[in-house]
Structure formats: structure tokens, C-alpha cells
């Protein structure tokens, strides 16, 4: 069996296969760009970036679309407060989004569409919904008629009555049903607007995602991802309007990550516990944040705290130190006449457990557990064996690089640089050579002084039969 994913639409695990063999259409709801992204935003971006990487590793071509909502009530209010245009506000925070998310190892999407650049697509989609009898017009506003769509509530698994009882609904006496939602908003004074068959106005939030997803991925897409908070009403409404327009299934697999808690409390503005990624990055390494997010199953609640980030930082350093040790010994080892089958078995079994975990509903927690078991055994192997098998070490290196390509939690390309503290790797190597020269002269005071100087900067030295190597201290 291949990749199995939990489908929120059917409420069960299903083996995944795309509509078009070898090609996956993957849409993820992006940010509304009126502020810096917070740690809750970052969770789906990291999770779905890793899932995309895994699908590409398995040989699929992934068309990955993540939008920017750049017209919205919150944006209009924020722009008015700052005395700038909505477009200027959007440009500022789209740039800030990339500044914050790229250090977390999140790659850019195949396409990052903006709602304001797809007004014509949105208008065409609304027109189809009206033509099919699923929407009505009042005073230049276009509303979706939820009672006209029999399957409304299928993602939430609730009836109209149940949804209405549990929803916070904006009161509008003009609507036929309280859950009817706006597709097109008539122009208000001081707001951006576009021309349409129904008069000047702007799109509603829900219609933007359906229009952009269908524009780039077709009427039926393979996967739609987002946070659990988007299931109702946003994703429920996306399904209704898209399927009302086309008569086809809109999304085959709906995947949602669990809530993020802050010190065991739900993150909310009312509690004042919104943590921006920008602020977190000032105190913690970005890849530690990524590792923290992926160390839990994506559907589980995730509790953020300083202690959890400190632990993730230690785990990150352990990964990086092990890989760094591996490179050090690879350069100095030789091929054995008799290969070290024990280490090869460790790596082979670790790889199988790693892939099996990811194939089982993308269980990154289980996958990382397999990785750290390999790290433990490899560390012991490097310490306990005087002669090392180069081929077995190469196989270990390949394993680490596979983990990096899929989960992106090691930062292989920055080993020896990013976390060297106040010293560059070349400066550290220079001090090590100076220490070696001092030891040859039996100037042990100078040699100890250099070791202590490096230790004060978080760099520890290990003297091995193959030479002295350095690593970042695991705090």
C-alpha cells in the first residue's frame, strides 16, 4: 500500500491516488496579508510544505497553489488605520510573509495567486452559480442560497439546523437563510471596488479561494489543506459554491491540521497570546520551530511553549552534530574488505520505518522517531569503533539527505556556519590548528585556553584518533 491520508470529507483513512496519474493538484489556504504571520499560521504552511516534499520524493509532479487574500474587511480597516492603500498594506505583508516563512524551510508555492488579480475569474464563477439557480442578488450583493444545495454541511458532518445553532452569524435580514453567505459585496464608501454585472463592489472571502483553486488546478483538485478552524464556514462554503457551479466534486481529499495551543490555552486575540513568527525567530532558531511543528502528528493539538522550543533546539543540535560527525569520519575512514552490515542494517531499517510512518497519514512524529533511533545507533558506532566502513557511512549520509529533502529539519547546507555563534567556521578551524601547534610544543596552558575560549562560545572540541573536531554544544 502507498500513501494513506485521513480524508476529513469521508472521516476515514484512504489510500491516496491523484485524478491525473503522476500529477497532484494541491491547494492550501494562505494568509490574509494585513499583519505578520503567527505560529498558528506557520503550522499548516510547514506541514503541507513537508507533505508536498514527500509527494515529490515519491515521484509525483506537484502543482502547489497557496493564495494571498489581499482584499478583506480586516485589510480595509487596517489600511484605513495606517493611512495607506489596501494594495500598499498587502505588498508590505506579503514581503513580510516570505521573510518569516522561508527561514522555516518553507519553499515558495508553484503559484501564489492574489485575489485582486483574479477578479474576472471570480466574477465568472459567481455568474455560473447564479445561472445554475444557487445564488440571488439583493441591492448589488450576491448571496449563495445554502438551501438550494442539498449537500451543504457534508464536510462538517452537520445539518443546516445544527450548523446554524453553533455558528456566529452576521445578521442580515435581506438573506433568505441565516447561513447564506456573500459572494459579492456591494460597494461601500471608502472601500476598493471593481465593476461587475451586479454593480460596483468586491468579492466575498470564500469565493476567492474556489476561483483561484479552479483557475490553476481545474474543477476537481486532489488535495485541499488548511487549519481545522477553516472547516466551517470557509471550506464548507468553498465546496458548496464550487460544486454548485460545476456539478463536479470540488476536492477529493480535505486535510486539516489540529489547533495550536499556547501554554495549553487556545491562541486568541482575546487572551492576548498571539505569537508572531517574527518575534519567535528572535529567540529561537527557525529550524527548531520547524522541527517542533513536525515532531507532532499534524492532526493532533500542538502545545507551544518556551520549554517545547528549547527541547526542539536540543533535538535540532543533536541532528546537526550527528551529521557533522558523520562528515568528519567519512573524510578519514577507509573502505573495509568486510562491510559493516550492522550499520547498513540500522540505516535500512530506519529508512523503512521512516517511510512507513509517512505513508501512514503522514505521521511525521513517527518518522522523526525513526530518525533519532538511527542517530542514537550511529553515534554509538562512531564512538565505539576504531576503524569505520566508508561505504556504510556513505549510506548513512544518504539517509540523512533523504530526511532533509523531505522534512527539511537538519539544515545540511548550513552545517558549520549558521550555528557557529560569534565565530565563523574558518575562525574555529584556525583556533583548532593553533591549539594543535601549542600541544606539539607542549604549551598546554595555551591549548587549554583555546579550548576554554571555544567552550565559552558554545563550541566543544573532541580529540579523536583521526584528529580534533568541533561541534555546537547540545544545551
C-alpha positions as CSV (number, residue, x, y, z in Angstrom):
1,X,0.0,0.0,0.0
2,X,1.2,3.5,-0.8
3,X,0.5,6.8,0.9
4,X,-2.6,6.8,3.1
5,X,-4.2,10.0,4.3
6,X,-7.1,10.8,6.6
7,X,-9.8,12.5,4.5
8,X,-11.9,14.9,6.5
9,X,-14.6,14.6,3.9
10,X,-15.1,10.9,4.4
11,X,-13.8,10.8,8.0
12,X,-11.5,7.8,7.4
13,X,-8.1,7.0,6.1
14,X,-7.9,6.4,2.4
15,X,-5.1,5.4,0.0
16,X,-4.2,8.4,-2.0
17,X,-4.1,8.5,-5.7
18,X,-4.4,11.6,-7.9
19,X,-7.0,12.3,-10.5
20,X,-4.3,12.5,-13.2
21,X,-1.7,9.8,-12.8
22,X,1.7,11.2,-11.7
23,X,0.3,14.8,-11.2
24,X,-1.1,16.2,-8.0
25,X,-3.1,19.4,-7.7
26,X,-2.6,20.7,-4.1
27,X,-4.3,23.9,-2.8
28,X,-3.5,25.4,0.6
29,X,-5.3,28.4,2.1
30,X,-2.7,31.2,2.5
31,X,-2.7,34.2,4.8
32,X,-4.8,37.3,4.8
33,X,-2.0,39.8,4.4
34,X,-2.8,42.5,7.0
35,X,-0.3,41.5,9.7
36,X,2.7,39.3,10.4
37,X,2.0,35.6,10.4
38,X,1.7,33.9,13.8
39,X,2.8,30.5,15.0
40,X,-0.7,29.1,14.3
41,X,-0.4,30.3,10.7
42,X,3.0,28.7,10.4
43,X,1.8,25.2,11.4
44,X,-0.1,24.4,8.2
45,X,2.5,26.1,6.0
46,X,5.2,23.9,7.4
47,X,3.1,20.7,7.5
48,X,1.9,21.0,3.9
49,X,5.3,22.0,2.7
50,X,6.7,18.8,4.1
51,X,3.8,16.8,2.6
52,X,4.5,18.4,-0.8
53,X,8.1,17.4,-0.5
54,X,7.3,13.8,0.3
55,X,4.9,13.5,-2.6
56,X,7.7,14.9,-4.9
57,X,10.1,12.4,-3.4
58,X,7.7,9.7,-4.3
59,X,7.9,10.8,-7.9
60,X,4.8,13.0,-8.3
61,X,4.7,16.3,-10.1
62,X,3.0,18.6,-7.5
63,X,1.3,21.7,-8.6
64,X,1.2,23.5,-5.3
65,X,-1.0,26.6,-5.0
66,X,-1.1,28.9,-1.9
67,X,-3.1,32.1,-2.2
68,X,-2.8,35.5,-0.7
69,X,-6.1,37.1,0.4
70,X,-5.3,40.7,-0.4
71,X,-8.8,42.2,-0.1
72,X,-10.9,41.7,3.0
73,X,-12.7,43.7,5.8
74,X,-9.7,43.3,8.1
75,X,-7.4,44.7,5.4
76,X,-9.6,47.6,4.7
77,X,-9.8,48.5,8.4
78,X,-6.0,48.2,8.9
79,X,-5.2,50.2,5.8
80,X,-7.5,53.0,6.9
81,X,-5.9,53.0,10.4
82,X,-2.4,53.3,8.8
83,X,-3.5,55.9,6.2
84,X,-2.3,53.7,3.3
85,X,-4.0,51.9,0.5
86,X,-5.0,48.3,0.8
87,X,-2.6,47.4,-2.0
88,X,0.3,49.0,-0.1
89,X,-0.7,47.1,3.0
90,X,-0.8,43.8,1.1
91,X,2.6,44.4,-0.5
92,X,4.1,45.1,2.9
93,X,2.9,42.0,4.5
94,X,3.4,39.7,1.5
95,X,7.1,40.7,1.7
96,X,7.0,40.1,5.5
97,X,5.4,36.7,4.9
98,X,8.3,35.5,2.8
99,X,10.9,37.0,5.3
100,X,9.3,34.9,8.1
101,X,8.4,31.7,6.3
102,X,11.5,31.0,4.2
103,X,13.8,30.6,7.2
104,X,11.4,27.9,8.5
105,X,12.3,25.9,5.4
106,X,9.0,26.5,3.6
107,X,9.5,26.7,-0.2
108,X,7.6,29.0,-2.4
109,X,4.4,27.6,-4.0
110,X,4.2,26.8,-7.7
111,X,1.8,29.7,-7.8
112,X,1.0,32.4,-5.2
113,X,-2.2,33.9,-6.6
114,X,-3.7,37.1,-5.2
115,X,-7.4,37.6,-5.0
116,X,-7.3,41.1,-6.5
117,X,-5.5,39.7,-9.6
118,X,-8.3,37.2,-10.2
119,X,-11.4,39.4,-10.1
120,X,-12.5,38.3,-13.6
121,X,-12.2,34.7,-12.6
122,X,-14.3,35.3,-9.5
123,X,-17.0,37.2,-11.4
124,X,-17.2,34.3,-14.0
125,X,-17.6,31.8,-11.2
126,X,-20.3,33.8,-9.4
127,X,-22.2,34.2,-12.8
128,X,-22.2,30.4,-13.2
129,X,-23.6,29.9,-9.7
130,X,-26.4,32.4,-10.4
131,X,-27.2,30.8,-13.7
132,X,-27.5,27.4,-12.0
133,X,-30.0,28.8,-9.5
134,X,-27.8,28.7,-6.4
135,X,-27.4,32.5,-5.7
136,X,-29.6,35.6,-5.6
137,X,-29.0,39.3,-5.9
138,X,-30.2,42.0,-3.4
139,X,-29.1,45.6,-3.7
140,X,-25.9,44.8,-5.6
141,X,-25.0,42.0,-3.1
142,X,-24.8,38.4,-4.3
143,X,-25.7,35.7,-1.8
144,X,-25.3,31.9,-2.0
145,X,-28.5,30.1,-1.3
146,X,-27.5,27.3,1.0
147,X,-30.9,25.6,0.9
148,X,-30.5,25.2,-2.9
149,X,-27.5,23.0,-2.4
150,X,-28.6,19.7,-0.8
151,X,-25.1,18.6,0.3
152,X,-24.4,21.7,2.4
153,X,-22.7,20.6,5.6
154,X,-21.1,17.4,4.2
155,X,-17.6,18.5,5.3
156,X,-18.7,19.5,8.8
157,X,-21.0,16.4,9.0
158,X,-23.8,18.6,10.3
159,X,-27.3,19.6,9.1
160,X,-28.3,23.2,8.3
161,X,-30.0,23.4,11.7
162,X,-27.0,22.1,13.6
163,X,-24.7,24.5,11.8
164,X,-27.0,27.4,12.4
165,X,-27.2,26.7,16.1
166,X,-23.4,26.6,16.6
167,X,-22.4,29.4,14.2
168,X,-21.7,33.0,14.8
169,X,-23.8,34.6,12.1
170,X,-23.7,38.1,10.8
171,X,-27.3,39.3,11.0
172,X,-28.7,40.4,7.6
173,X,-32.4,40.4,7.3
174,X,-32.1,40.5,3.5
175,X,-30.8,36.9,3.4
176,X,-33.2,34.1,2.7
177,X,-31.5,31.9,5.3
178,X,-29.1,32.9,8.1
179,X,-26.3,30.7,6.7
180,X,-26.5,32.2,3.2
181,X,-23.1,33.8,2.6
182,X,-22.0,36.6,0.4
183,X,-20.3,36.0,-2.9
184,X,-20.1,39.7,-4.0
185,X,-20.3,42.7,-1.7
186,X,-21.8,45.9,-3.0
187,X,-19.5,49.0,-2.8
188,X,-19.3,51.0,0.4
189,X,-17.9,54.5,0.8
190,X,-14.1,54.5,1.1
191,X,-13.6,50.8,0.0
192,X,-11.8,49.5,-3.0
193,X,-14.2,48.3,-5.7
194,X,-14.4,46.6,-9.1
195,X,-17.1,46.7,-11.8
196,X,-19.3,43.7,-12.1
197,X,-22.7,42.7,-13.7
198,X,-24.2,43.4,-10.3
199,X,-22.7,46.8,-9.9
200,X,-19.5,48.2,-8.2
201,X,-18.2,46.0,-5.4
202,X,-15.7,43.4,-4.3
203,X,-15.6,39.6,-3.8
204,X,-16.5,37.8,-0.6
205,X,-13.8,35.8,1.1
206,X,-15.0,32.3,0.4
207,X,-15.4,32.7,-3.4
208,X,-11.8,33.9,-3.8
209,X,-10.3,30.5,-2.9
210,X,-12.6,28.4,-5.0
211,X,-12.0,30.7,-8.0
212,X,-8.2,30.6,-7.6
213,X,-8.0,26.9,-6.9
214,X,-10.1,26.1,-10.0
215,X,-8.1,28.5,-12.2
216,X,-4.9,26.7,-11.6
217,X,-5.9,23.2,-10.8
218,X,-9.2,22.6,-12.6
219,X,-12.7,21.8,-11.5
220,X,-11.7,18.8,-9.3
221,X,-8.5,19.1,-7.3
222,X,-6.7,16.3,-5.4
223,X,-5.9,17.9,-2.0
224,X,-7.1,21.0,-0.2
225,X,-5.3,21.8,3.0
226,X,-5.7,24.3,5.9
227,X,-6.2,24.6,9.6
228,X,-9.1,23.0,11.4
229,X,-10.6,26.4,12.1
230,X,-11.3,26.7,8.4
231,X,-13.6,23.6,8.1
232,X,-16.7,25.7,8.8
233,X,-17.6,28.0,7.3
234,X,-14.8,28.7,4.9
235,X,-14.2,25.2,3.4
236,X,-17.8,24.2,3.7
237,X,-18.7,27.3,1.6
238,X,-15.9,26.6,-0.9
239,X,-17.4,23.2,-1.6
240,X,-20.9,24.5,-2.0
241,X,-20.1,27.3,-4.4
242,X,-17.7,25.3,-6.5
243,X,-19.9,22.3,-6.8
244,X,-23.0,24.4,-7.4
245,X,-21.1,26.0,-10.4
246,X,-19.7,22.8,-12.0
247,X,-21.8,19.9,-10.8
248,X,-18.5,18.1,-10.1
249,X,-16.7,17.1,-6.9
250,X,-14.5,20.0,-6.0
251,X,-11.9,18.3,-3.8
252,X,-11.1,14.7,-3.3
253,X,-9.0,14.9,-0.1
254,X,-9.6,17.5,2.6
255,X,-6.8,17.6,5.1
256,X,-6.7,19.8,8.2
257,X,-4.1,20.3,10.8
258,X,-5.0,20.4,14.5
259,X,-5.2,23.5,16.7
260,X,-2.1,25.2,18.2
261,X,-2.2,26.0,21.9
262,X,-0.1,28.4,23.8
263,X,0.9,27.1,27.2
264,X,-2.2,24.8,27.0
265,X,-4.6,27.6,26.1
266,X,-6.1,28.2,22.6
267,X,-4.4,31.1,20.9
268,X,-6.7,34.1,20.5
269,X,-6.6,37.9,20.5
270,X,-9.0,38.0,23.5
271,X,-6.3,36.2,25.6
272,X,-3.5,38.3,24.2
273,X,-1.4,35.2,23.4
274,X,-0.9,35.7,19.7
275,X,2.8,34.9,19.0
276,X,4.2,36.2,15.7
277,X,6.8,34.1,14.0
278,X,8.9,37.2,13.6
279,X,9.2,37.5,17.4
280,X,9.8,33.8,18.0
281,X,12.7,33.9,15.5
282,X,14.5,36.5,17.6
283,X,14.9,33.9,20.4
284,X,14.9,30.5,18.6
285,X,16.4,29.0,15.5
286,X,13.9,28.9,12.7
287,X,14.6,25.2,12.0
288,X,13.9,24.4,15.7
289,X,10.5,25.9,15.1
290,X,10.0,23.7,12.0
291,X,11.2,20.6,14.0
292,X,8.8,21.4,16.8
293,X,5.9,21.6,14.4
294,X,6.8,18.3,12.6
295,X,7.5,16.5,15.9
296,X,3.8,16.1,16.4
297,X,1.2,14.4,14.2
298,X,-0.4,17.1,12.0
299,X,-3.9,16.3,13.2
300,X,-3.1,16.4,16.9
301,X,-3.3,19.6,19.0
302,X,0.1,21.2,19.4
303,X,1.1,23.0,22.6
304,X,3.6,25.8,22.1
305,X,5.8,27.0,25.0
306,X,9.4,28.2,25.5
307,X,10.2,24.8,27.0
308,X,9.0,23.0,24.0
309,X,11.1,25.2,21.7
310,X,14.2,24.7,24.0
311,X,13.7,20.9,23.7
312,X,13.3,21.3,19.9
313,X,16.5,23.3,19.8
314,X,18.4,20.5,21.6
315,X,16.9,17.9,19.2
316,X,18.0,20.1,16.2
317,X,21.5,20.3,17.5
318,X,21.6,16.6,18.0
319,X,20.7,16.0,14.4
320,X,23.2,18.5,13.1
321,X,26.0,17.3,15.4
322,X,25.5,13.7,14.3
323,X,25.5,14.7,10.6
324,X,28.6,16.8,11.2
325,X,30.4,13.9,13.0
326,X,29.4,11.7,10.0
327,X,31.1,14.0,7.5
328,X,34.2,14.3,9.7
329,X,34.7,10.5,9.9
330,X,33.8,9.9,6.3
331,X,36.7,12.0,5.2
332,X,39.0,9.9,7.3
333,X,37.6,6.4,7.0
334,X,38.5,3.7,4.5
335,X,36.6,1.0,2.7
336,X,36.7,-2.3,4.5
337,X,37.2,-5.6,2.9
338,X,34.3,-6.8,5.0
339,X,31.5,-4.2,5.1
340,X,29.8,-3.2,8.3
341,X,26.5,-4.9,7.7
342,X,25.3,-3.9,11.2
343,X,25.3,-0.2,10.4
344,X,23.8,-0.8,7.0
345,X,21.0,-2.7,8.6
346,X,20.5,0.1,11.1
347,X,20.1,2.6,8.2
348,X,18.0,0.3,6.1
349,X,15.6,-0.4,8.9
350,X,15.5,3.2,9.9
351,X,14.6,4.2,6.3
352,X,11.8,1.7,6.2
353,X,10.3,2.9,9.5
354,X,10.7,6.5,8.3
355,X,8.8,5.9,5.1
356,X,6.2,3.6,6.7
357,X,5.4,6.3,9.2
358,X,5.0,9.0,6.5
359,X,2.8,6.6,4.4
360,X,0.5,6.2,7.4
361,X,-1.3,9.5,7.3
362,X,1.9,11.5,7.1
363,X,3.0,10.6,10.6
364,X,6.0,13.0,10.9
365,X,6.2,12.2,14.7
366,X,6.8,8.5,14.0
367,X,9.2,9.3,11.1
368,X,11.3,11.5,13.3
369,X,11.3,8.8,16.0
370,X,12.9,6.5,13.4
371,X,15.4,9.2,12.5
372,X,16.5,9.7,16.1
373,X,16.9,5.9,16.6
374,X,19.4,5.9,13.7
375,X,21.1,8.9,15.2
376,X,21.5,7.1,18.5
377,X,22.9,4.0,16.9
378,X,25.2,5.9,14.6
379,X,26.6,8.0,17.4
380,X,27.4,4.8,19.3
381,X,29.0,3.3,16.2
382,X,31.2,6.3,15.7
383,X,32.4,6.3,19.3
384,X,32.9,2.6,19.7
385,X,34.7,1.6,16.5
386,X,38.4,2.5,15.8
387,X,38.1,1.6,12.1
388,X,35.0,2.7,10.2
389,X,33.5,1.4,6.9
390,X,33.3,4.3,4.4
391,X,30.5,2.6,2.4
392,X,28.4,2.2,5.5
393,X,29.0,5.9,6.3
394,X,28.0,6.9,2.8
395,X,24.8,5.0,3.2
396,X,24.2,6.8,6.4
397,X,24.8,10.2,4.7
398,X,22.3,9.3,2.0
399,X,19.7,8.6,4.7
400,X,20.3,12.0,6.3
401,X,20.0,13.7,3.0
402,X,16.7,11.9,2.3
403,X,15.4,13.1,5.7
404,X,16.5,16.6,4.8
405,X,14.9,16.6,1.4
406,X,11.5,15.5,2.8
407,X,11.3,17.1,6.3
408,X,13.9,19.9,6.0
409,X,14.7,19.8,9.7
410,X,18.6,19.5,9.6
411,X,19.8,22.4,7.6
412,X,22.5,20.4,6.0
413,X,23.7,23.3,3.8
414,X,24.4,25.4,6.8
415,X,26.3,22.8,8.9
416,X,29.3,24.6,10.4
417,X,28.1,28.1,9.6
418,X,24.7,29.0,10.8
419,X,25.1,28.0,14.5
420,X,28.8,28.6,15.0
421,X,28.0,31.5,17.3
422,X,30.1,34.6,17.2
423,X,32.9,32.8,15.3
424,X,32.9,31.6,11.7
425,X,33.8,28.0,10.9
426,X,37.1,29.2,9.4
427,X,38.0,31.0,12.6
428,X,37.2,28.0,14.7
429,X,39.3,25.8,12.4
430,X,42.1,28.3,12.8
431,X,42.0,28.1,16.6
432,X,42.0,24.3,16.4
433,X,45.2,24.4,14.3
434,X,46.7,26.9,16.8
435,X,45.8,24.5,19.6
436,X,47.3,21.5,17.9
437,X,50.5,23.5,17.3
438,X,50.6,24.5,21.0
439,X,50.1,20.9,22.1
440,X,53.1,19.8,19.9
441,X,55.2,22.5,21.7
442,X,53.8,21.1,25.0
443,X,52.3,24.6,25.6
444,X,49.3,23.0,27.4
445,X,48.3,26.3,29.0
446,X,47.7,27.9,25.6
447,X,45.9,24.7,24.3
448,X,43.6,24.7,27.3
449,X,42.9,28.4,26.9
450,X,41.8,27.9,23.3
451,X,39.5,25.0,24.4
452,X,38.0,27.2,27.1
453,X,37.6,30.1,24.8
454,X,35.7,28.0,22.3
455,X,33.6,26.4,25.1
456,X,32.6,29.8,26.4
457,X,31.1,30.4,22.9
458,X,29.2,27.1,22.9
459,X,31.7,25.2,20.8
460,X,33.1,21.9,22.2
461,X,36.2,20.1,20.9
462,X,36.6,16.3,20.6
463,X,40.0,14.8,20.3
464,X,39.8,11.6,18.2
465,X,42.4,9.2,16.8
466,X,41.6,10.8,13.4
467,X,42.0,14.4,14.6
468,X,40.2,17.1,16.5
469,X,36.7,18.1,15.5
470,X,34.3,20.7,16.8
471,X,30.5,20.9,17.3
472,X,27.9,23.1,18.7
473,X,27.2,22.2,22.4
474,X,23.9,20.4,22.9
475,X,22.3,22.6,25.6
